[in-house]
Structure formats: C-alpha cells, structure tokens
Amino acid sequence: MADKAILYRPIKAKVDKVISESPTIKTIVLIPESEFAFKTGEFIELTLNGYGEAPFTPSSSPLETRRLEVTIMKTGYVTNKLHELKPGEVVGIRGPFGRGYPVEKFYGKEIIIVGGGCGFAPIRSLLYNLIAIKEKFKKVILCYGAKTPEECIYKPFVDELKKTERFEVYRSVDRADEEWSEKEGVVTILLEDLKVDIKNSVAVVCGPPVMMKFGTLKLLEMGYPESDIYLSMEKNMSCGMGKCGHCMMGKYFVCKDGPVFTYEEIKNEPGIWL
Amino acid sequence: MESFQISLTDWQKALQELSESYKIYAAVNNGNSIDYEVVNNDNLKDIIYNTPKPATPLKSFFLPAKENVVINKKFHKKNIIIGIPSCDLAGVGLLDEIYLDKDFVDPYYKNARDNSILIGTDCLTTQQHCHCTSYGVNPYPEKNNDLSLISLNGAILIFLNTAKGADIVVRIKEIATVREISSENIKAVQDKREAVKKQLKSRNSKLPDYKETGKLVKKSKESVWEKYAKTCVSCGACATICPTCTCFLLIDRPEFEKVRQLDACQYPGFEKTAGGEDPLKKKFVRFRNRYMCKYVWKPEKFESIACTGCGRCIESCIGSINKNELFIELANKK
C-alpha cells in the first residue's frame, strides 16, 4: 500500500487499452508505475494531469496488482475528458481509499447482488473476488438491470459468469428489443422470482441512486434485515481521507467510513438517495 | 505547571530577542479591528492584550486559504502566535481530530502545528456576539496552548502549560527579571475571570447550550431554516471565518500537483456528483447543513466541540443572519 502520508500526490499509470462497453461507458485498462493493491469495493481517485480528478471503484480483480481497470460513464466534466483517453497516455491514481466489501462476512452464505447501469463496475470487481474463492459461498446470484440491451455492459464477462459453477445471472432491461431474450422491466422485477434462503443470505446493491433506493426497499420487503443489505454509496468524494468534506452524508465521510455501508448504518442519514 | 510575572518592558525586550529566532505573530489593534501581525520593533507597542478576538481565526495558520499539498515545504523559523483567545484554542481540538487522524495524518497540517508555539490570552473584555460560555468554553485559556499570558497592572503574567513552551520560558528568563506572581495578582485574575464569565452568561442567558442546540436543530422544522436563510447569499463568509470549518476544494495543477483551497458547504454544488445528484441544492438546506454539521453530526463522531461560540459567523454575515436568534427561537418554540 502507498505511504499514507503522501496520498495527495498521485502515482502515475499508463493507459494500456480502452474498451468500449456501451455508447456511454468505457473501461480504461491501466498499468500503474508501481504495484497497486486494493480490496474489492475500495475506491481510487483518478487524476487527469492539471485538469481534474474523480472517484471510481476499480472494476478489475483485487487479486491483480499490476493492472487496474476503471469503468467510466461519460457524465460530467472529468468523465467526458476521460472518455478521450488513448493507449499510451498517462493519468494519476491516488488510493485506495475507504472501506470495501467485507467479503469474509459473506462466507457460507448465499449472496444476492443487485446492480444497475455503471454500478456493475464495483460489482464486477467483487465477483472476480468471489469467483476466486467460490467454494466459500453457497451460491451467488447476480441481478443486473440496464436501460437497453445496448447499455448492458461486460458482455463477455457475463457469458463466462453464466457458465461458472455456483453463480447465477439474471438480467433485465427497461426497454427490450427484438433480440433480447431475458427480462423486460426495472431490475427489481428480477428479485420477485428469486428463491433464496434469506436467513443465510446477504444482499449487495450498487447502481444509480434511484435504483439503489427501490432495490433496497424491495429487499427489505422480501425480509432482508437492514444489517444484511450492503450499499456502495456514490458521493462527491474528493480528498479520500475524511477531510475535505465534499462527501459528507450526515456524520459520515463516505470516502473514509464508506463507500460500502449497510443500510442499517446509513438509513437515518440525510440525502442517501440523492 | 510553572507561572511567573515579568514587567511589560522586559516582555517587549524578550519579544525583540525572540524575534531573531522565531517568527512572532501577535494580536495587534489596527484601529477598527484586531488581527494577527508579524511582530517587529515598530508595532511592539500596538500588541493588544486580554482582548478578543483577532479577525482571522487561528485555523488560518494551519490551514491556509490556499496551499500546494504535493510539493515539500520548508519552515525556516518556528512560529510563535501570541494573543489567541480561548474560543480559537478550543477550535484546535476538532482540527487536530480531523487533520491528525491516525489513519491519515495530514503532513502539511502537522508541520504547521508542530512549528507553532501557541500563546493564549485571557479575554478580560467581551464583544457583542461572544458566547463561548454557552458552549462550555471559559473565556480564558485552558486547552491547546503552550503558554498563556495576561497583562495586569504593568506586568505580564505568564503560565507555562506544555513542554513545547518550555524553551520560550528559558529564553524569557535569560532576558527578564522574573518574579513570582503575587497573591494579589492571582486574586485579581480570578476575580476578573469570574466577572467576565458572569457577564457572558448573563448576556446569553436565553441561548441553549451546545448539547441542547443539537437536539433542537435535529428536530427543527424546515420553515425556520427557510426563514433565516432568506437573506443568505451563499457567500461562505461564515464558514471561511469559522475556527472549526475545515472543508476544502482540491484543485489540479500541472505536474500532478494539487492545491487545496478553503471551501464551504454554503457554495452551490459543494456535494454535487457528476451524475447530477445534489443533496445541498436548495439554499436553506445548505444553510441548515452547516448547523447540522456543527451541532449534530460532528458531536456524533468527534470528542471536540464544533462551535466554540466565537460569534464570527454572526459578525461576518452580510445578510445579517444571527444563528443565535435562530436557536433562541427554536428553544422558545419547544
């Protein structure tokens, strides 16, 4: 891990490859100048030299330390520019920051993962981690939703995952086309048909705020305890060290205390779905 | 710890001497305001004692308005800061908890803290909006100061509180004729302290205390915040001048350098994410946010108080918003 005292200075990373995942989402494959280890669910700050910085949870396996993938939706000042990156260019990375997924707490359980849109990014990293130790879990069910089939990301990964023992994948899109053979509707409809042993299960939710909200409400309705629902919160994390205040959510600094929280921890804080 | 008194003339001589090896800042009266200035031979006589409060909060020495946090800085001389009122000293508690947090010790803050010797002062007079006693802070130095002093009957009474301040005491003793503080002076200090406390408590008798304010703020209705935020122009003065507001903006510079600049949750877009979500979109929510932070959230997470009753936010507000009037209204509606 990097020296915590100098975490304002990014280390350099070279763009190795740019993968187009959907019309608005790209994955940037980075080779950091020195080994970069992180735990799944922790996040990094990605710096464009002299331009700006934005927080991302890596979408690659936490078991790989020489290569880092970041999946980025084109949506703002920094991400628009990140979409223009070409192989060979150099960016900066700071981190890893925050509290990731407590994978050890999931041992022996069924894991329901609910993801939407670009929220698949942290989830893919989690899935890579789970696949590597799959005998430790009863089963892992991924429920993923996107707006259209075109916007479903990580297609090759999903195909592989479907073939992986102990893993089940269900997908839905808000608007299907003729070729779509899976479900149509918002992601919560996938939860309706699930057969899960709720008592021996945990749920992980990551996606746009509105999806997180309805996903969580659905899980609560199904009987999941508040302490077994893990949310990865997206706030305006900047310094990453619980100081600058931009990601405050009530008493929490999301960058340091999160970004992964149980619903129980944050349910009374303001603006959790904003 | 140790205490003694010296004459004002000897104290000034000591400051002249010390200024060769330290950079000395002291509260100086500029006519219509009091602020810290670098002490030199010309302004020695303008140093003001026993008086609140420098316009600039103490935090500015440790968290400058703008600072490069990637390049290495060198301190040529240690700072001595003289005339810090107890409200600002109390504010250092929260700054330390955030910036010296063991998980991420901020090297720039730490350097500035380590390189500063803090000399507190009694407040023997008060200003209109001073309300430290309402929040459990006495109007004389008790915490976070290496030395404290009080000017009394032509003498400077000095109290040594930390090992860090001991070097200064050694130097002073080389220059000045040191006397034990007379029992009359000890009694005079105690009497004056009690009188100031009494004055502050009586003036702010209707103001709820720190804990009670937190409870009131937490259960308050939106309408009261909407009413008080009407004249707010989101200038951020309240946060900038607050001894415990520490938020900053990180700005990117070429060569992967980063500059942090004081920021305020009062500015639009402070918490806005790239996706467009903005929990602090409405002005009254931003206005309320600062008080939720000070009286509800910070107390849930930190030991130190997040409002020390200095009153600067009231003095600096160009919209004439007085948060204490708001809290009294909340208390009365209870």
Chai-1 contact restraints between the chains, C-beta under 6 A:
chainA,res_idxA,chainB,res_idxB,connection_type,confidence,min_distance_angstrom,max_distance_angstrom,comment,restraint_id
A,K4,B,F104,contact,1.0,0.0,6.0,A-B,restraint_1
A,A5,B,P107,contact,1.0,0.0,6.0,A-B,restraint_2
A,Y8,B,V69,contact,1.0,0.0,6.0,A-B,restraint_3
A,Y8,B,V70,contact,1.0,0.0,6.0,A-B,restraint_4
A,Y8,B,K258,contact,1.0,0.0,6.0,A-B,restraint_5
A,R9,B,V70,contact,1.0,0.0,6.0,A-B,restraint_6
A,P10,B,F256,contact,1.0,0.0,6.0,A-B,restraint_7
A,N49,B,F256,contact,1.0,0.0,6.0,A-B,restraint_8
A,G50,B,D252,contact,1.0,0.0,6.0,A-B,restraint_9
A,G50,B,R253,contact,1.0,0.0,6.0,A-B,restraint_10
A,G50,B,P254,contact,1.0,0.0,6.0,A-B,restraint_11
A,Y51,B,D252,contact,1.0,0.0,6.0,A-B,restraint_12
A,G52,B,D252,contact,1.0,0.0,6.0,A-B,restraint_13
A,E53,B,D252,contact,1.0,0.0,6.0,A-B,restraint_14
A,T75,B,A274,contact,1.0,0.0,6.0,A-B,restraint_15
A,T75,B,G275,contact,1.0,0.0,6.0,A-B,restraint_16
A,G76,B,A274,contact,1.0,0.0,6.0,A-B,restraint_17
A,T79,B,A274,contact,1.0,0.0,6.0,A-B,restraint_18
A,G92,B,F256,contact,1.0,0.0,6.0,A-B,restraint_19
A,P209,B,E277,contact,1.0,0.0,6.0,A-B,restraint_20
A,N236,B,E271,contact,1.0,0.0,6.0,A-B,restraint_21
A,N236,B,T273,contact,1.0,0.0,6.0,A-B,restraint_22
A,S238,B,L250,contact,1.0,0.0,6.0,A-B,restraint_23
A,C239,B,L250,contact,1.0,0.0,6.0,A-B,restraint_24
A,M241,B,F104,contact,1.0,0.0,6.0,A-B,restraint_25
A,K243,B,I98,contact,1.0,0.0,6.0,A-B,restraint_26
A,C244,B,C247,contact,1.0,0.0,6.0,A-B,restraint_27
A,C244,B,F248,contact,1.0,0.0,6.0,A-B,restraint_28
A,G245,B,C247,contact,1.0,0.0,6.0,A-B,restraint_29
A,G250,B,W297,contact,1.0,0.0,6.0,A-B,restraint_30
A,K251,B,W297,contact,1.0,0.0,6.0,A-B,restraint_31
A,K251,B,E300,contact,1.0,0.0,6.0,A-B,restraint_32
A,K251,B,K301,contact,1.0,0.0,6.0,A-B,restraint_33
A,G271,B,P279,contact,1.0,0.0,6.0,A-B,restraint_34
A,L274,B,E277,contact,1.0,0.0,6.0,A-B,restraint_35
A,L274,B,P279,contact,1.0,0.0,6.0,A-B,restraint_36
